[in-house]
Amino acid sequence: MEAQITLGQALLLGLIQGLTEFLPISSSGHLVLGQAALGLKEPALLFDILLHMGTLAAVLVVFGKDVWRITRAWLASLAGRAEGADLASARAGWFIILGTVPAALVGALFKDAIEAAFAAPRLTAYNLLVTGCLLYFSGGRVKGTRLEAHMTWLDALWIGALQAVAILPGISRSGST
């Protein structure tokens, strides 16, 4: 049974989501800890989904033109009609799809374990510590960024594999990649 959330709790959790989603600190991990701190014993899965739908809406408002350009070019590539600048966008679309495969497989194969992780604040706290250590020890060690044009299919799969690990609450999606 879903936990009942008051308006005040919903506003606080929404604030946590809004402040942490675009930082490399795991918004889902902070939501798990926030729910535990508020005394919500069962994860409010539907509420978490609604929070992330709000995030998706914000992303689409900001990046909607890019999403549409990539989608349109990807669809054109299916028909063999992607040309010129559309080729780079179509390629990005294919890489996004390829990078989604590892997370989809992990989600399907380990659904129960992942759901249990969202009900385990202690595990989430450890995962946040792992994320913090990764960020600390990787700081200054990254040797620049690669241009999108130099990405390979293997890069897309590697990023997808790291995103799959970041399904766990406390492991940051942006921080892991």
C-alpha positions in Angstrom: 0.0 0.0 0.0 1.3 3.5 -0.9 2.2 5.8 1.9 -0.1 8.7 2.5 1.7 12.0 2.0 0.5 15.4 3.4 0.7 18.5 1.3 3.6 19.8 3.4 5.6 16.6 2.9 4.8 16.7 -0.8 6.1 20.2 -1.1 9.3 19.4 0.9 10.0 16.3 -1.3 9.3 18.3 -4.4 11.8 20.9 -3.2 14.3 18.2 -2.6 13.7 16.8 -6.1 14.0 20.2 -7.7 17.2 21.2 -5.9 19.0 17.8 -6.5 17.9 16.6 -9.9 20.5 18.4 -12.0 23.4 18.1 -9.6 25.6 15.0 -9.5 24.2 14.0 -6.0 21.4 11.5 -6.8 17.9 13.1 -6.4 16.4 9.6 -5.9 18.8 8.9 -3.0 17.8 12.2 -1.4 14.1 11.4 -1.9 14.6 8.0 -0.2 16.3 9.7 2.8 13.8 12.5 2.8 10.9 10.1 2.9 12.6 8.2 5.7 13.2 11.4 7.7 9.5 12.3 7.3 8.5 8.9 8.7 7.1 7.5 5.4 7.8 3.8 5.9 6.9 2.6 2.5 8.4 4.3 -0.6 5.8 6.5 -2.3 6.5 5.1 -5.8 3.6 6.9 -7.5 4.7 10.2 -5.9 8.3 9.6 -7.0 7.1 8.9 -10.6 5.1 12.1 -10.5 8.1 14.1 -9.3 10.2 12.7 -12.1 7.4 13.4 -14.7 7.7 17.0 -13.5 11.4 16.9 -14.1 10.8 15.5 -17.5 8.4 18.3 -18.3 11.0 20.9 -17.2 13.6 19.2 -19.4 11.2 19.3 -22.4 10.5 22.9 -21.9 14.2 23.7 -21.9 15.5 21.2 -24.4 12.3 20.5 -26.4 13.7 21.7 -29.7 16.8 19.5 -29.3 14.6 16.5 -28.4 12.4 17.1 -31.4 15.3 17.6 -33.7 17.0 14.3 -32.6 13.7 12.5 -32.8 12.9 13.8 -36.2 16.4 12.9 -37.5 16.3 9.5 -36.0 12.9 8.8 -37.6 14.3 10.0 -40.9 17.3 7.7 -40.5 14.9 4.7 -40.2 13.6 5.6 -43.7 17.1 6.2 -45.0 16.4 9.9 -45.4 18.8 11.5 -42.9 21.3 13.8 -44.6 23.7 16.5 -43.7 23.3 18.0 -40.2 20.5 15.5 -39.6 23.1 12.7 -39.6 24.6 13.9 -36.4 21.2 14.2 -34.8 20.2 10.8 -36.0 23.4 9.3 -34.7 22.7 10.9 -31.3 19.2 9.3 -31.4 20.7 5.9 -32.0 23.3 6.4 -29.2 20.5 7.4 -26.8 18.5 4.2 -27.7 21.7 2.0 -27.4 22.6 3.7 -24.1 19.1 2.9 -22.7 19.4 -0.8 -23.3 21.6 -1.7 -20.3 19.3 0.2 -17.9 16.3 -1.5 -19.4 17.8 -4.9 -19.0 18.9 -4.2 -15.4 15.5 -2.8 -14.6 13.7 -5.8 -16.0 16.1 -8.5 -14.6 16.5 -7.0 -11.1 13.1 -5.2 -10.6 12.5 -6.7 -7.1 16.0 -5.9 -5.8 15.8 -2.4 -7.2 12.4 -1.8 -5.5 13.8 -3.1 -2.2 16.7 -0.7 -2.5 14.3 2.2 -2.6 12.9 1.0 0.7 16.4 0.8 2.3 17.6 4.2 3.6 20.8 2.7 5.0 21.8 1.3 1.6 20.9 4.6 0.0 23.2 6.4 2.5 26.1 4.0 1.6 25.4 4.6 -2.1 25.5 8.4 -1.5 28.9 7.9 0.1 30.1 5.9 -2.9 28.9 8.7 -5.2 30.7 11.3 -3.0 33.9 9.2 -3.2 33.7 8.8 -6.9 33.2 12.5 -7.4 36.0 13.4 -5.0 38.5 11.0 -6.5 37.6 11.7 -10.1 37.9 15.5 -9.6 40.7 16.9 -11.7 41.5 13.5 -13.2 39.2 13.9 -16.2 41.3 14.7 -19.3 38.8 17.0 -21.0 35.7 16.1 -22.8 35.2 14.3 -26.1 33.1 15.8 -28.8 29.9 14.1 -29.7 31.3 13.4 -33.2 34.0 11.2 -31.7 31.7 9.0 -29.6 31.4 5.4 -30.6 28.7 2.7 -30.1 30.9 1.3 -27.3 30.9 4.7 -25.6 27.1 4.7 -25.7 27.0 1.2 -24.2 29.5 2.2 -21.5 27.5 5.3 -20.6 24.3 3.1 -20.5 26.0 0.6 -18.2 27.0 3.3 -15.8 23.4 4.7 -16.0 22.2 1.1 -15.2 24.2 1.1 -12.0 22.8 4.5 -11.2 19.3 3.0 -11.0 20.1 2.4 -7.4 19.1 5.2 -5.1 22.1 7.2 -4.0 24.2 6.5 -7.1 24.1 9.7 -9.2 23.3 9.3 -12.9 25.2 12.4 -13.9 27.9 11.8 -11.4 28.5 8.2 -12.6 29.0 9.2 -16.2 
